[in-house]
Each structure stands twice: as C-alpha cells, then as structure tokens.
Amino acid sequence: MSAPLRLAVIGTNWITQSFVQSCHESKRFQLKAVYSRSVDTANKFVSETPSIKDVTAVKVYDNLDTMLSGDANIDVVYIASPNSLHYEQGLKALGAEKHVIMEKPFASNVKELEALYQLADSKGLFILEAYRHIQEPNFQKLQRLLNDEKTRTEKFGPVYGASLSMAVYSSQYAKMLEGEEPNVLSPKFSGGCLWNMGCYAVMFALALFGKPASQTYYPVIIRTGVDGGGHIIFEYSSQSSRYGRNFTVHAHTSKAYTSTTPSEIYCEKGTIRINGGTGVTDIDTVEFVPRGSKESEQLADTNPEFTGLLNLTWEAKELGRVIQEGDKDAESHLRQLTIDVLTVMEDMRRANGIVFECEK
C-alpha cells in the first residue's frame, strides 16, 4: 500500500470525528490539519478524537486559505461543513490542487455540481462524494445478488417493487419547534430532510435499481420553508430499471419521527428484508423470506469487520484507494451515481417550491 494520504478536514462535528477515526482505521489516510472558525474548537476536536495519538502532529487553523496555501502540507480535503458551503469550499480546495472528499449531499444543486467536476477535471484531481452505505459489504452483497441475472431469476424471481425507510427523529427538529432555525433545517444552509437524510434512501434506490423514469416527492413543509420529511415515489420503466421491468419504489424519510420498519424488496419468489441501524444505512441483516414460508435465509454478514463509530471505514478504504491508485473507472461509476442522485433530488425539491437561499 502507498504511504497514507495526508488529510485535512473542514468541520468538527460528530461525522467528521467518525470519518477521521475511520480514515486512521483504514490505513489510507493520516490527519494533518483541521479547519474551524474557532481555533479553540479545532483544538478540542483534536484532543477528543481517540485515533489521534500525537496531537502535536495535527495543525489547527481558523483561516481556510492559510491551511490550503500549502502550510499544512496536505493531499486531500474532507469537507463536512453545512451544505451551502460545500460549493465555495470545494472550489477553494480544488483551486489549491487538493483532492476533495465531499460529505453528502455533494452540492446545493446540479449547477454547482457541474462546476466542481469541471474544475476537478481541469486540474486532474478527484472529487468524491462520501456516501457510506453504498460501500458497506452487506449492501454490496445485496447488489451483487440482484445484479447476477441467474441468481435473481432462479432465487428471487422478477422484482415487483420496494419499500425503503430512512426516518430518524432529530434533536434539530425539536429546536425548530422551539423557534430556532438549525442549519440542517434552514434554506440559508441548503437544509431540509431530503437533502440531509432522504438522500440516503435516494442513493440506495438508484445504486440498486438505476435512475428512475420519474420521481415524485410529497413533503411536509415546516416553518423554515424546507421539508421536515415526506414520501418519495420512484417509477421505473423496463428501460430505466436495471432489471428490465416496470415497478415502483416507495421511500419515506423524516426528521420528525423514527421508523423501526425494515426496508423490503418484493420479488415473485419471496421478499428480501433489510434491517439497518438507521434505515438503509448500517445494514445488520439481509434476509430472504421465500413466498409462503415463515423461515428466512440470512444473506448478510452479521459479524462485520468494522462497527460502531468506525462504520465509515469501508467508505474511507475505498475512497482512499481510488485516489491512491488513480482508479478512473471507479471514480466514473461513483460520479454518475452522484450526478443522478442530485438531479433526481433537485427535480423533487423544485417541484415542491423548495428554494435554497443560494438560488435566490
């Protein structure tokens, strides 16, 4: 394996801490720099992240330009700031000749996405979106089983549809009810449930089934002007579906309540039941229940290599590998997924009159 990529992070929240620990666990990265608007916050992040063994080896910054100028000596920048800042910070990092790993969602809209890819390509750099669940071994095993025509035909039969769940009550929703406007539920920061949580279900569906022929979103619009949750309907045609059939996928997402129902894929010969720690992410079990049977067959690995806070390690390993090996084929596949997901989400958002501040 090549020497670890020298990593800088923008943002000091829980997802950044989890990503840094996962990066260290993957052996693909070594944290070198942290940017925060406050040096005290950055220092606190470094001191409280367990995988950072030598705090003196990590520089902290409250000026992004200084960090990117070369002072920090970094290869890759991980951006986990509020959604509305992804575009500007991504442009700066790419402009400074750094590869970028962009926390989902990639950007506020497709226009920003296209500009970021254009700049990355002009400089020969990678910009990759950090969706952890499509890198999980259990998701990839499910994907392989369904993509294998012989297995799909003989074991599952034709796919008739699916129901996906990604709904977890958020403390930020409670703050909104109390009169506050948290970043994740604010149009000023390109927030809303679809952009922050529903995107997982959208990516799950598109990675598994392909880009739908049409999409419809039925949101619950909250006081701040964005969605607090809602229901998504994807219509697949025989041309758009990866499996050459017409079917419908339903997904529900919310920050106002928690769903404990499994996700399911409906097939002629039985039902595939998917249990995740938070809906379609952190998949614990994938069971096949044959038609007419009460017994299920376990298809997943119930003893995963990484668990808990390190559930981003598969993502870190793969994204690090793509950058280190210059794997353009893998990058192209991930890029198309990112483009399709953001295109579908923007269409659903605009159809419901949800406009972000950066678009006014």
ZIMORA-V487709 format. One line per field, one symbol per residue. burial: 1 if it has 9 or more other ideal C-beta (glycine too) atoms within 8 Angstrom, else 0. A space follows every 50 residues. Layout:
# ZIMORA-V487709
burial->???
This chain:
# ZIMORA-V487709
burial->00001111111100111111111111011111111100101111110010 01000001111101001100010101111101111110111111010111 11111111110110111011000011111111111111111110110000 11001110101111111111011011000001111111111111111111 11111111100100111011110101111101111100011010101011 11111100100011111001111111001111111111110000000011 00010100011111111111111100000110011011111111111111 0101011000
